[in-house]
């Protein structure tokens, strides 16, 4: 985990004890020099990807989305613990990107906690079903990391 970021982890939040290998890899290669105004951390868990994106690009607005209310609350409390600009963080309990308008994000980050026995194709389809219309430049900007637990 980036040493300067604090994460709050409620019960049943994926990787609450330590970062999984997919997240660690993702963090090492996150974002680069390009600026993104609207970022979505999809399947956010404790919010570490969105927190890192916000710390690298302070002018960006980050929306944290997870189907778990506990995960969304963890991300919200992590945002507050890191004293990030309050109006730049949004927190939504939602089923993937359902209801998000077309072209409403410049970057979608997604590192869902895949589980054994569930077909990968099903999970990928659910996670990125709105990808072609969600991102302003979907080929470049929907970043997905697959972690098998």
Secondary structure as UniProt FT lines:
FT   TURN            3..4
FT   TURN            11..12
FT   TURN            14..15
FT   HELIX           21..28
FT   TURN            32..33
FT   STRAND          38..42
FT   TURN            45..46
FT   HELIX           48..56
FT   TURN            58..59
FT   STRAND          61..66
FT   HELIX           69..81
FT   TURN            82..83
FT   HELIX           86..88
FT   STRAND          89..93
FT   TURN            96..99
FT   TURN            102..103
FT   STRAND          107..110
FT   STRAND          113..114
FT   TURN            116..117
FT   HELIX           120..128
FT   TURN            129..130
FT   HELIX           131..134
FT   TURN            136..137
FT   HELIX           138..141
FT   STRAND          142..144
FT   STRAND          147..148
//
